[in-house]
Amino acid sequence: MARVPVPSVPSRLPEIEVSGTARRGAQSAALVFAPEQETQETTVDGVRLPERAGDVVEAPEGKNRWLAGVGAGEPKDFRAAGAALVRAVGGGEKPPRVLEIGLAAEVTTEQVEGLVAGLLLGDYRFTVTADAPKPGVRTIRLVTDDSHVEAVERVRHLAAAAAFARDLANAPSNVKDPAWLADTSAAAVAGIANLTATVRDEKWLRDEGFGGVLAVGGGSASPPRLIELAYRPRGAKAHLLLVGKGITFDTGGLSIKPADGMHLMRTDMAGGAAVLAATRAIAALKLTVKVTALVPAAENHVSGTAYRPGDVVRHYGGKTTEVSNTDAEGRMVLADALVYGIRRFRPDAVVDVATLTGAMKVSLGLRTGGLFANDDELARRVADAGERAGEQWWRMPLTEDLAESVRGEIGDVRQAPGGPGGIAAALFLREFVDGATWAHLDIAGPARSEKNYADVVPGGTGFAARTLVELAASYT
């Protein structure tokens, strides 16, 4: 029997049930708020109660085997508690197949949404191994009334989007070339109503003049692709264009990266993964907004056919770029897709997502995405969507006194002019949006993690996928 090189994609998440009554004999957990006063009892039957959000205590006896702290009770505290709880329970020697959690009547829908997000994603795993996968919790039963059923189902789709984006980002690049990314994405959306996938090959890209994608992908034995998803529901009044960077591995090209850390470049298509996963979730939720998703996928490699510093590349639509650094490849492929998508589909708003610049990690750290926009209303929508999704964004300036720096000398524009890297990259991309209402999301920092926090585990985080779903919902 042939071995499957990677786990099944999309990953299977735990099932979530809502029940009005507890089941006799079920393994159960309880949520514990932080004490409001210092004198409040902090132990019960000799077991110390968790005081901080995300603290989990295993009780040797009693009705509830696990106690999870929800701190002050903010939705983010419930998210942290759910994630920590499912990790603690799933990491045991013999985790129960079903975990039951009783919810107090006063728990709000927002708190339930945070809890469910943490429960679904906190024990996410992606490993390529000969061993059978370690079993985790299969089903989580929330004992509460049915007023939360709709919210639970909605969060299930949001969590599935984050998990699918993680799957795509985590897949190793000896498997994940542009063709694999395209075929896997097309298979994942097959059968979803009003959603279709089209994969464009290198011949189509050449015929249509996608010079940026062809230049970046020219050094690899694996040719580039353009992945196009189209969601066309009835009754939609707005049209969103989502564009995601799909570099399936980035050596830096001839401007080669240091060896240390290069293995992480398998996640350099995390922006594209977020766009693909979000569009799938938008369709699954049946949101009444038209969405077109474009992911230019390429492998930035080193060979005799690789593009060079000093080259002048002609993009889709005719504009030319003077190449200064082949490791600034993301903006090259995005430029083609932005012009194509805007001219072909005439959307109401455009959002691109990319692990674009290391400068953003310096500016905002590893848990906050950079938000650039030429429209205040769109910027507000993205920030509000991120807040609902539990993903943090910080708006960055499109500094006009730096705009002249992207003007080329022997081409129309310069790819990497120096100066503040994140801003310069955004200003470069702005040259290709033809005045459309546009936002650029730089997720170089939060797209991957080296440790657990909230519902995030090491590896690809799926960051931005849930923000994009919430953004689309704001147009319905």
Order of alpha helices (4+ residues) and beta strands (2+ residues): beta-beta-beta-beta-beta-beta-alpha-beta-alpha-beta-alpha-alpha-beta-alpha-alpha-beta-beta-beta-alpha-beta-beta-beta-alpha-beta-alpha-beta-alpha-beta-beta-alpha-beta-beta-beta-alpha
